[in-house]
Amino acid sequence: MDASPGILIEGARRVWRYQRVLWWIFVVNLVLAIFSSLPLVARLSRFAGNGFEMERFAKGFDLASFLALIGNPEAAFFGGATSSFVLAFLFLLFMLFVTGGFLEAYRQDRKLSAAEFFHYSGAFFWRWVRLLIFLLIVLVPISLAASALDNWDLKLWSDAPQEKLGFWVMLCGLLLLLLVLMAVRLWFDMAQVRAVAEQEFAMRKTLFRAFRLTWNNFASLFWLYFRISFLAWFVLIFWLALWLHLSGAHMGRKFLAFQIVLLWWIGTRLWQRASETVWYERWTETQAVVAPVPAPVPAVPALPAI
Amino acid sequence: MLHTPRRKNPLRALPVLIVSLAAPALAQNAAPSALLVPGPLSQRVVAYQIDARLDTEKKTIDAIETLTYHNLTGQPQDTFPFHLYLNAFQPKSTFMREVRTGNAEFQWEDKYRASEEIKSFEVAGQGDLTAQLHFISPDDANPDDRTVVQVKLPRPLAPGDSVQFKIAFHDQMGQVFARTGYKRDFFMGAQWFPKVGVWWQGAWNCHQFHDDTEFFADFGTFDVRLTLPQNEVVGASGVEVASVNNSDGTKTVTFHGEDIHDFAWTADPEFRVAEDYFNGSAGRVKIRLLIQSSHADQTARHLRIVQETMRRFNDWYGPYPYAQITVVDPPHGALRAGGMEYPTLFTADTTWWMPEGIHFVEFVAEHEFGHQYWYGMVATNEFENAWLDEGINSYSETKVLDDIYGPDRSMIDYWGVTLGEPGYQRLSYLSAADRDPIARFGYQYLNSGSYGGITYGKTATVLLTLEKIIGEDTLRRALRTYFMRYRFTHPTQEDFLKTIEEVSGQNLRWYFDPAVYGTAILDYEILSAASDRSDWYVKNPPKAKDGETLYRTNVVVHRKGDFIFPVDVVIKFDNGEIVREHWDGRDRWVRFSYDRKAKLVSAQLDPDRAIWLDRNFFNNSYVKDGPPEGQHKLVHYWQVWYEFLSQMLAWLA
């Protein structure tokens, strides 16, 4: 089945219609980010206050002062890194939790009440945890491939007859890994969409079915994901250019610009999920239309559910 | 004008004078001169003639070395040690043992193996002494180290006499591990021939080759004939005086160097040659750049920084008397041969991607050219006093690069990120601040990190801080005096320190002792600063009015470290008044108190930011209601990092 533009538009429409999900995710992320930076604020105030040395960061960015700051044990600049990792992990758990809720909203294409949303969120949470474990297993060979690429590239940087060969191999290798990761995510997203649509409990089974489905329709599904990802990365690069352009005196604007980018990133991720839900809906409808009418069979006792 | 300090008897100078006067006429038909001025400029203890053949397939060198040694030690000599540096690249050598000690992850690979084998050793008039050769390990008694070999002559060499050694040797080059070797078609011939030790301070100075140390040798002349394939582009110390194509597809290139103490060469068919000139006070110097074809777009950058550096060294410290400087750009994968100095030749360091705003090309080229002065001409002992070449050179690097690119951005000025040379050197120092004293032998440092941080970074930082005591101009004059007085000799660290004291007219032992010979840390801080109403004891005091209410302001300055240094403190009040205090810094703390009808705005230690040795600049000031932008920016960066992290993790959901 082709991923027609209609799917993208319909996916975007559903994200827009149930945008409360988007805002909630954004706000939770922002609040956690603020929490993650609070220890730093306290440490900086205690260590450097608003002394003259801090002015070296106000206009431009003095690398020597920054490295001296982070290298000073009294400053303990990275003292809050552990808590930040914990907060980021909490955000991961939050996303695992709400995924069932928003996928159900996209599937039913209607606004869920808070009770319904949390009901579906809770109902799918442990299933997503199991899927996460499978995903981590799948990521192991990819990590090994990345490590092998790194080792190979290191050798090329030193030993290849052409100086730039190492760079191009690394660039192409990273792009390839990125595409592989996108494909893996596509597969696991399909498993989630299917699990919600079929109210599936068996995650290994749904993962296997999702793999077959993704494999058989890879081109159209991947093209769907790729376009949305491209938009996400494009905006990120645009932000980077803007960020570099804005001087240190425009911290408020920089902060705002980055939050807009994050909103866009979260939005594009939801857009991928919504589009895949729409795609699955239409695929199911297609299957119903083309499925042959089964020949009448003699009545037999019903088989137990598998 | 050149100064040759050891030529005291005018009659002794007569032959030199005659040769000097005749030199311009002779030069019409003679080979190119290695010097721009009449020589000799040094005592010329040694004269090396080497006839070498490079086998580019086997990566070997077979050579005959004829070394004439002049005994200027003032006493008979019957024992001569020689460096065989290439033998360091063997797994049991002291060098490799130290590499492994410094990095437990290091794995030996046989491609690094190199060797330097003496096939025969004859002494003119005394016969073949090959059997007399034996390895010694004066530094660590490692029986497996073969980097120093010694011979005892049957008849001692009388003071003032000369002896001629004829040495046949065979080098097996390894892949570049440190400074020397090959990589694909590139060859760097450094530390490649048996080199006699230096009689210095009443004894032979001939250390083994160590991971963290460099070299030490006597001045002399070098005449080197290199035979190698015709497609090789060759560069070397000194100047090329002849090149002849041979019938077997090879060519023989002859180089001549005077008043230098080492000889290095390089060959690579991939080199592109670019030439330029620098007009210095000693004459016109040819700059010969051998650059990789993949870096050809950086040719102008290399030539420009060499010229800019030469101009400043010429103006600030003294003339460059050699006819040529050769700059070598090693290929990718051979960067361990990069960033290294040899007399009249140095290796640079770059990659195909090096934006203009990252002054890495300039940083390396400037540093290595600087060594032509601080090592090449002022030939200090790099084994024992590495700071005298690396450290002084790092200091002059800060001055040159700051002068070219401006302070605070002389290393990096790219995408809003800036890094200045003094800040970089200070960071290097901070990485190992109290590990080793500067004046420690190079191979006795804790590790490579400490060696680098102290020898380069701390010395530069000590000299930058010294500017605050004696002034930048005075220090520059002291360096010029030091250079002009000690060029073409082997001065000691005390020679350097005494020269600074002499030129500045100050006894600076109070500073040099902790800074050079000690490991004390310098750190002063504003411990507290506050204004308090003088009528604090009055219940329900009247509302404070600007310019009318009296305050008592206390500022406490604390010496956190053991390094004692005088400091200035600037205190600002909200009526615009500024008070500048000076404290000798001896006690642990000092309190400055003021009764003013104004409140404190800020208190700042070292307001000129001149005490670069201060370990922590962040505790040097207190600003009431200071601008928060800097802090906001760092917090914003932290949030950006965190939110990216959270998004990456959320991708798993």
Contacts between the chains, C-beta under 8 A, distances in Angstrom:
chain1	res1	chain2	res2	distance
A	29	B	643	6.4
A	29	B	646	6.0
A	29	B	647	7.8
A	32	B	642	7.7
A	32	B	646	6.6
A	33	B	639	4.7
A	33	B	642	5.1
A	33	B	643	5.1
A	33	B	646	7.2
A	34	B	639	7.5
A	36	B	638	7.2
A	36	B	639	7.2
A	36	B	642	4.4
A	37	B	635	5.0
A	37	B	638	4.9
A	37	B	639	5.2
A	37	B	642	6.9
A	40	B	634	7.2
A	40	B	635	5.9
A	40	B	638	5.1
A	41	B	631	7.3
A	41	B	635	5.8
A	44	B	631	5.2
A	44	B	634	6.4
A	44	B	635	7.4
A	45	B	631	7.3
A	47	B	618	6.1
A	47	B	619	7.9
A	48	B	618	4.2
A	48	B	619	7.8
A	48	B	631	7.5
A	49	B	622	6.7
A	49	B	623	7.0
A	49	B	626	6.8
A	50	B	623	5.3
A	50	B	625	7.5
A	50	B	626	2.9
A	50	B	627	6.3
A	50	B	628	5.7
A	50	B	630	7.4
A	50	B	631	6.5
A	51	B	618	6.2
A	51	B	619	7.6
A	51	B	620	7.1
A	51	B	621	4.1
A	51	B	622	6.4
A	51	B	623	5.7
A	51	B	626	6.6
A	52	B	602	7.5
A	52	B	604	6.0
A	52	B	620	7.5
A	52	B	621	4.3
A	52	B	623	6.4
A	52	B	626	7.6
A	53	B	617	4.7
A	53	B	618	4.8
A	53	B	620	6.7
A	53	B	621	6.6
A	54	B	618	7.6
A	54	B	626	7.3
A	54	B	630	3.5
A	54	B	631	5.8
A	55	B	627	6.7
A	55	B	629	7.7
A	55	B	630	5.6
A	56	B	630	6.9
A	57	B	629	7.5
A	57	B	630	3.8
A	57	B	631	7.8
A	57	B	633	5.0
A	57	B	634	6.0
A	58	B	627	6.4
A	58	B	629	3.9
A	58	B	630	4.5
A	58	B	633	6.9
A	59	B	629	8.0
A	60	B	416	5.5
A	60	B	417	7.5
A	60	B	418	5.5
A	61	B	416	5.7
A	61	B	417	5.0
A	61	B	418	6.9
A	61	B	633	7.5
A	62	B	408	6.5
A	62	B	418	5.7
A	62	B	419	7.4
A	62	B	420	7.8
A	62	B	423	7.1
A	63	B	412	6.3
A	63	B	417	5.5
A	63	B	418	6.5
A	63	B	419	4.2
A	63	B	423	7.6
A	64	B	419	5.5
A	64	B	420	6.3
A	64	B	423	2.7
A	64	B	424	6.2
A	64	B	426	6.9
A	64	B	427	5.7
A	65	B	423	7.2
A	65	B	617	7.2
A	66	B	634	7.9
A	67	B	427	5.4
A	68	B	423	7.8
A	68	B	426	7.4
A	68	B	427	6.2
A	68	B	430	6.4
A	68	B	616	7.8
A	68	B	617	6.8
A	68	B	618	7.7
A	69	B	618	6.6
A	71	B	427	7.4
A	71	B	430	6.3
A	71	B	431	7.3
A	72	B	616	6.2
A	72	B	618	7.2
A	74	B	616	7.2
A	75	B	618	7.1
A	84	B	638	8.0
A	84	B	642	5.1
A	84	B	645	7.0
A	85	B	645	7.4
A	87	B	642	7.3
A	87	B	646	7.3
A	88	B	642	6.8
A	88	B	645	4.8
A	88	B	646	4.2
A	88	B	649	5.0
A	89	B	649	6.6
A	91	B	646	4.4
A	91	B	649	6.6
A	91	B	650	5.8
A	92	B	646	7.6
A	92	B	649	4.5
A	92	B	650	5.6
A	92	B	652	6.2
A	92	B	653	5.7
A	95	B	650	4.5
A	95	B	653	3.7
A	96	B	653	4.7
A	99	B	653	5.9
A	128	B	653	6.7
A	132	B	652	5.9
A	132	B	653	7.0
A	135	B	652	6.1
A	136	B	652	7.6
A	157	B	332	6.7
A	157	B	333	7.1
A	158	B	332	7.0
A	158	B	333	3.8
A	159	B	184	7.9
A	159	B	333	5.8
A	160	B	332	8.0
A	161	B	184	6.7
A	162	B	294	7.9
A	163	B	292	7.6
A	163	B	294	4.6
A	163	B	331	7.2
A	163	B	332	4.3
A	163	B	351	7.4
A	163	B	352	5.1
A	164	B	294	7.4
A	164	B	352	5.8
A	166	B	332	8.0
A	167	B	352	7.9
A	167	B	353	7.5
A	185	B	651	6.9
A	244	B	415	5.5
A	244	B	416	6.3
A	247	B	416	7.8
A	248	B	416	7.6
A	248	B	629	6.5
A	248	B	633	5.8
A	249	B	629	6.9
A	251	B	629	6.4
A	251	B	632	4.8
A	251	B	633	5.7
A	251	B	636	5.8
A	254	B	636	6.3
A	255	B	636	5.6
A	255	B	639	7.7
A	258	B	636	7.8
A	258	B	639	7.8
A	258	B	640	5.9
A	258	B	643	7.4
A	262	B	643	5.7
A	262	B	647	7.2
A	265	B	647	6.1
A	266	B	647	7.7
A	269	B	650	7.8
A	269	B	651	7.8
